[in-house]
């Protein structure tokens, strides 16, 4: 069973994105950022993370990338509700959520590396969606491109 497989819309990584959004709300609340400034910075960080994934060749279907951003923002709004609107104190539970998020990220990332992927170049030739069984494809193209493969 492949727990960390990228789904078309949501997958196990969606839980990590939700927790990350929650943590961003907590961090910005802790440093007394306004809600709107926290929202803007969190959105920028979530988008930057998706570009980072693309830069290290973690290619996902475009609907999944968009859902990663949506789920991250849902986590941010859940955290904002707890911290900004319910005025809950910044407590040790925040650190438990942080540790869970880090452990899940390490687990998923090591699974990614066990499958033979390497960071940056040279990238292994791996089959991607749109590639025939007889040919191998390497990911190229833009972040929001649906069938961004090059046949070699």
C-alpha distance (Angstrom), angle and dihedral (degrees) to the residues before:
residue distance angle dihedral
X1 . . .
X2 3.79 . .
X3 3.80 106.0 .
X4 3.82 94.8 176.3
X5 3.81 97.9 48.8
X6 3.80 113.3 134.2
X7 3.78 110.6 -112.2
X8 3.78 126.6 -151.9
X9 3.81 92.6 -109.1
X10 3.80 111.9 -5.2
X11 3.79 133.5 11.5
X12 3.80 140.0 155.7
X13 3.80 89.1 -66.1
X14 3.81 88.0 63.8
X15 3.82 88.7 71.5
X16 3.82 89.6 53.5
X17 3.82 90.4 49.2
X18 3.81 90.6 50.4
X19 3.80 92.1 50.7
X20 3.81 90.7 45.7
X21 3.80 90.8 54.7
X22 3.80 89.8 48.8
X23 3.81 90.4 50.6
X24 3.81 92.3 48.7
X25 3.80 90.0 55.1
X26 3.81 89.5 50.4
X27 3.79 94.1 47.7
X28 3.79 94.2 49.3
X29 3.81 90.6 44.9
X30 3.81 90.2 51.3
X31 3.80 90.5 54.6
X32 3.83 91.8 47.2
X33 3.79 98.3 -112.5
X34 3.78 115.4 161.7
X35 3.80 117.3 -106.9
X36 3.82 93.9 -109.3
X37 3.80 93.6 47.6
X38 3.81 89.3 47.7
X39 3.79 90.1 51.0
X40 3.82 92.3 49.8
X41 3.82 94.4 47.4
X42 3.80 92.4 44.1
X43 3.79 92.1 51.7
X44 3.81 90.3 48.6
X45 3.81 91.3 49.8
X46 3.80 92.7 47.9
X47 3.81 90.8 50.5
X48 3.81 90.9 45.6
X49 3.81 89.4 53.4
X50 3.81 91.3 53.9
X51 3.81 89.7 50.8
X52 3.82 89.0 49.1
X53 3.82 90.1 53.1
X54 3.79 89.1 50.2
X55 3.83 91.4 48.0
X56 3.81 92.3 54.9
X57 3.80 89.7 46.4
X58 3.77 100.7 -105.6
X59 3.78 93.3 147.4
X60 3.79 116.4 -167.9
X61 3.79 131.8 176.1
X62 3.81 110.1 -89.5
X63 3.84 94.4 -115.7
X64 3.81 88.0 56.3
X65 3.81 91.8 52.0
X66 3.79 90.7 50.7
X67 3.81 91.7 46.9
X68 3.83 89.7 49.6
X69 3.80 87.7 59.2
X70 3.82 93.2 44.4
X71 3.82 93.0 48.1
X72 3.82 90.8 46.1
X73 3.79 89.2 53.0
X74 3.82 90.7 47.6
X75 3.80 87.3 55.1
X76 3.80 89.5 48.7
X77 3.82 91.2 51.5
X78 3.82 91.0 48.0
X79 3.80 89.8 51.3
X80 3.79 91.2 44.4
X81 3.77 90.2 53.6
X82 3.80 90.8 52.6
X83 3.80 97.1 43.7
X84 3.81 108.2 25.7
X85 3.80 102.5 31.9
X86 3.81 105.4 27.0
X87 3.83 89.1 37.8
X88 3.80 92.0 -138.4
X89 3.79 113.2 176.1
X90 3.77 118.9 -109.3
X91 3.82 98.8 -99.5
X92 3.82 140.9 173.4
X93 3.83 91.5 -88.5
X94 3.78 86.8 74.9
X95 3.82 88.9 63.4
X96 3.81 91.7 48.6
X97 3.81 89.3 54.6
X98 3.81 89.0 46.8
X99 3.82 92.0 52.5
X100 3.83 91.9 47.1
X101 3.81 90.5 50.4
X102 3.80 92.6 48.8
X103 3.83 92.8 47.2
X104 3.81 92.5 48.5
X105 3.81 90.4 47.9
X106 3.81 92.3 50.3
X107 3.81 90.9 47.5
X108 3.81 92.2 50.4
X109 3.78 94.1 43.3
X110 3.81 93.8 49.8
X111 3.81 88.5 49.6
X112 3.80 87.4 52.6
X113 3.82 90.5 52.8
X114 3.83 93.6 44.3
X115 3.79 89.1 60.4
X116 3.78 89.2 65.5
X117 3.78 98.9 -97.8
X118 3.77 117.5 141.2
X119 3.75 129.8 -161.8
X120 3.78 116.1 -103.4
X121 3.81 118.3 -22.9
X122 2.92 140.1 23.9
X123 3.77 92.6 42.6
X124 3.79 117.5 -165.9
X125 3.76 116.3 -116.5
X126 3.76 106.4 -105.9
X127 3.78 132.6 170.6
X128 3.80 113.2 -103.7
X129 3.78 132.3 -174.1
X130 3.79 111.0 -72.9
X131 3.80 93.3 31.7
X132 3.78 119.1 116.2
X133 3.80 120.7 -124.1
X134 3.80 90.6 -110.0
X135 3.79 96.1 52.5
X136 3.77 134.4 54.9
X137 3.77 124.4 -137.6
X138 3.75 134.5 -155.7
X139 3.84 119.9 -152.4
X140 3.79 117.0 -106.4
X141 3.77 137.3 147.1
X142 3.76 135.7 62.9
X143 3.77 131.1 -32.7
X144 3.81 95.3 -104.7
X145 3.79 98.5 39.6
X146 3.81 113.7 123.1
X147 3.80 102.1 -155.4
X148 3.78 102.0 23.1
X149 3.78 102.9 158.9
X150 3.75 134.1 129.0
X151 3.77 117.8 -150.0
X152 3.80 113.6 -139.0
